Amino acid sequence: MSGDHDQFRFGEDGELEEPDDDEDEEEQTNDLGEEMPWYETKGGFRRDVMSSLFQKAVRRSDDETAAFAAWELVRSGPKYETHYWNRAVLACIEDLVAGNEATEHVLRYEDLAKNRYADNDWARRLCAIAAAMVCARARSGRETTHANGYFSNTMVDRARAQQDDDHEPLYAPPVTDEELEGDGKYGFIAKDKHTYPGSGMGRGWAHFRIHGARCSDETELGQKWWRRVLRYDAPEYAYREPEVTFTEEEIEHAVEPTPEDEPWRCDLAEDANLNEFDE
């Protein structure tokens, strides 16, 4: 989760410890006019629970609950507000699908709140509410978090298997050593002229043009231009390297989007070999 100071930690003895209070902070009172403990909001809620509630509401697309939690945190004082904005950005990364626009909105609302409006201004609370609703209304998904956990555990498990012959790894990494070999699933494409192994295999611009530069999608105009670039590479024009004449089959392969079902597959002639693409 976040690195904010109000997170609980395990001490050296294994006991759960509460974070230290900031003695220099101004004393604040709650809705009843009573002194607020450092761990409570103005409404008497634990701020760590309210923060967690906000993030869980985002995951469940509950915009009303997310908005309330944001409002409660921001109205409770500067340190609560700072914590809220940090948590809102984290939620965009941790709890929403990649490619969402929520992060930009949250950062913009935070900028407005902090740089346009004074402390405790009602508009700062509106910014927090708006940001919370943007998060909750965006498409939720924890793919990035799950990916980090899966990749981390897999590589630890892989290393353990390499050190212990009796240990069987639960999963193989998404990319294996075999697949990165010269003609492997990834190796044939990834090891191009821009890599040390690829340059040692004699893979030059021609290999990159036909295989390495392919995309999963391309506009019709982009395809037209790419065809013309490849035809200009012929020695009779020689306007730029590599001065190679590509066949129409090779040009169409380079221009055609990669297969959706198997994007690393090469549909050029099955008997094609790398010797065709020597420098």
C-alpha positions, 0 to 999 in steps of 0.5 A: 500500500502507500508509504504514508506515516499513518500505516501500521508497522510490525516492530522488531518483536513482531508486535503491531505498532501504531505510528508515532503522533506528530507533536508539532502539528496544530491541535484540532477538534472534532465535530463535538468540539473535543480534541481529536486524537491523531488517528481519528477524523473529525467525525470520529472515524479512524483515519486509516480505516476511512482511507481503506474504505475509500480505496475499497469503494473505488474497487467496487465502483461505489461512488457515494461511499468513495466520495464520503470517505474523501470528504471526511479525510480532507475536511479533517485537516492538512495531514489527512488531506495530503494522505487522501491525495496520495491514496487517490493517486495510488488507487488509480495505479493499483485499482484501475485498469491500465490506460484509464484517464482517472490519474490525470483527472485526480492530479488536476483536481489535486493541483486545483485544490492546493494551488487555487483554493485556500486551506479549509476552503469548501472548494478543496473538498469539492475537488476531493469529492470529484476526484473520488467519483472519477476513480470510482466511476472508472473501470476497476481492475487490479491487473498491475498489482496481481502482475507484480505479485505473480512475476515476483513470486515466479522469479523467486520460485525459479531461483529456488528451483535452480538451487534445489534440485528437489524443488519443482517451480509452480509456474514458469515465467511468461518468458523462458530461456528457451523462448529467447534462444535464436529461433525461439518464440521471442528470440527470433524477433527480440534479438535484432540488430539493436541487441548484442546477440542479434548483431553477432548473428548477422541480423541487420536492418533487413531483419528489423524491417521485415520482422522487428518493426511489425506492429499489432495494428497500423493505419491504412495510411501508415501501411501505404507509407511503410510499403514505400519506405521498403521499396525505396530501400532497393539499391537502385534508389539507395537513398538510405541503408540498408540497400536491400531489395525486398520481395513483395512477399516480404513487404506484405509480411512487414506491413501486415498487422501481427496475428491477434491470436499469436502476435509473435508468430512469423507467417513468412515462408516456413523455410525462411532462415536468418541467412537471408538477412545477413548484413 
